[in-house]
């Protein structure tokens, strides 16, 4: 697409549970309060309210960063939550949940937000993302979401050619194995748990978000993150200090992490266990899931 196009474009990043819109219009004052994509975001938030989300200002910014709170929103529909943020060249909506999460600060701060979502919340997210996509296209916005590759190796290859940090420009010009033996140029981004230098193509172990021992073939990502191919179709994004070569002790210990579930979720789950079939059907409809 031409850089001079006046079309707004958007991408849906499924694995990050995120929707990003980019301002395709030429605006003289980048910090104007009347950016055209701001209006689109407000229409999207209103649309989400109609679909059952409770939407308001992000309480974190209202409490700590009042001066910029007007650019941040928070919403929730059942167990699916989101944070929205607008800025001069676009806006984004990040979806997450707080039932299964790893970061002590909550699910919003986890990597692999989509992967951690329980099955029912995944379905709700997929449904809402589809409706938002259709709404944006109805406003004339163009979906430029990347092709969804099935193989983990292709996903990583695309991340290389889609980034300005790597020289690769085409999927056809290289194989991941061509990068084997290479590492990061910065020492603070390439050392594993035991301060060993990490090289592309190595097999490294890590603890999964639920504490189980996992392993895979590693390749450089950005900053201190490394892609880990865990099977033919799946990859993980793991920090360098979480990677290691296992010791006999690592195989003996099964460090299952305690899943942090909010009190309100546990109370609601208990009530659902006592609910009648009709009440369960009404609950599924409330979550935006069609019941035949």
Protein Blocks (a to p, Z undefined) as FASTA:
>chain_A
ZZkbcbdcddddfknopacdddfbdcfblmbckbfklmmmmmmmmmmmmnopacdddfkl
mmmmmmlmmmpccddehjbccdddddfkbccdddddfkbcfblnbjklpghklmmpcfkl
mmmmmmmmmmmmmmmmmnopacfbdcddfblklmmmmmmmmpckbfbfbfklpcfklmgo
iacfbfklmccfkopacdehiacddddfkopacdddddddehjbccddfbfkbccdddfk
lgccddfklmmpccdddddddfklmmmmmmmmmpcfklmmmmmmmnopacZZ
